[in-house]
Amino acid sequence: MTNAPPSSFAFRWRKGLRALATYDFSPAFSARVRRLVCHPLGVLVLAGLVSLLCGLFLHAQGFVLLGGILAVVAFGVVWPWLSLRGLAGALAFDRARASEGEAVGVRLMLRNRLPLTAWGLAVRGGFGAEGEEPAAGIASAPRRRTVVCRWAFRPTHRGSYPVERPRLTTGFPFGLWENQRALATGGPLVVWPRTFPVGPIPPVSGARQVEGNVSRSQVGTSGDVLGVRPYRRGDSPRRIHWGQSARHDRLIVCELQSNSRPVIQLVLDADPRVHAGRGPNGSREWAVRIVASFAKGWLEDGARVGVAWGGCDIPPASGPAQLQTILDALAALPDDTPQPLAEVLACPRCRGFRDGLQVIVTTDRTHAHGGCGACAAEDQRWVVLRAGAFTDAVDVAACNHCPTPWLSVESADAVPALLKGGWREARHGS
């Protein structure tokens, strides 16, 4: 047998097959091919092509098989489309605000105007679910009836929900093609950052005096004497009641009245370039939760609290309305806030902050390059998160020349304990 000349069809065919076998396809193209081949509709299309070739070159019975395959494909594509034509739905949450991890009731009112029951329905999109998992499944929508479906949604990330318009989908009966229809939505659900209990307000030198706004029986660090109690480690020696101490043969200190309202400004370093990790477990989200916890706990204790970060400045105030304003702003914090912490601290509101305490929440990336020496300031407290604990990366610079910060967060698991009793006033109860 002689070899085929280079110009023959067989030679070109073999050359093309070898080139196809050795071609390095991109991962995206390979993934699309796998999805097409592994999908039921793709399998049926390939089977239809094979049956067509069999009918053309082998036997006419291949056309019968082709007709059956085309009938299945047509029924599997047309029926989902027809089922959704008569459906209309409206989705609503049972409340307007919640926190991360809290269960929120969702109500879907579904109306079917067709004389056919719709089966195998699902609600997709809008709830931040990972992958393509549906938010809820609905077995059926009876013909010419209105049904109300309820389920519990537990958000894992702050923000406004639904993040996109939810869709009602179905692929019944064969799952060959999933048709969808948009759902109407009521008011949005604002999800606040998760908060943790915090310790007492640190002493604020030069706290503003507010007459009549603090209970006369509230314990503080200034004002008249309310009573006495046993000494705790960390109490000031000036508060020791020497007469009572001599009588009881142990140290007794005076419990003082609180006649001032501290003013606190929480500064959040929201620059994504200094944070590590992504999603709810990243250092940026934990910094947001720390700021939210301080704001909630200290506002409930009677302080005046304000917050500031790149593009946002909420002046100090008190009361439930201020708490809602701060948590709403934190829930709406965008991902793209590239303003460095140095610029935030240099703004007029932060630079001109007086007679109060400034708490700065950042990571050791910023702390290493721009915060040296600031930890020792009397009117500032620094909360520094170790960025390397929130990611697998190892290229996180650390500062070995800075004073020890007020709170050093080494991991996400340590946050609740640190916020509850991580600084001196919280550890000793003074």
Buried (B, 14 or more C-beta within 10 A) or exposed (E): EEEEEEEEEEEEEEEEEEEEEEEEEEEEEEEEEEEEEEBBBBBBBEBBEBBBEBBEEEEEEBBEBBEEBBEBBEEBBEBBEEBBEBBBBEBBBEEEBBBBEBEBEBBBBBBBEBEBEBBBBBBBBBBBEEEEEBBBEBEEBEEEEEBEBEBEBEBBBBBEBBEEEBBBBBBBEBBBBBBBBEBEBEEBBBBBBBBBEBBBBBBBEEBBEBEEEBEEEEBBBEBEEBEBBEBEEEBEEEBBBEEBBEEEEEBBBBEBBBBBBBBBBBBBBBBBEBBBBBEBEBBBBBBBBBBBBBBBBBBEBBBBBBBBBBEBBBEBBBEEEBBEBBBBBBBEBEEEBEBBBEEBBEBEBBEEBEEBBBBBBBBBBBBBBBBEEBBEEEBBBBBBBBBBBBBEEEEBEEBEEBBEBBBBBEEBEBBBEBBBBBBBBBBBEB
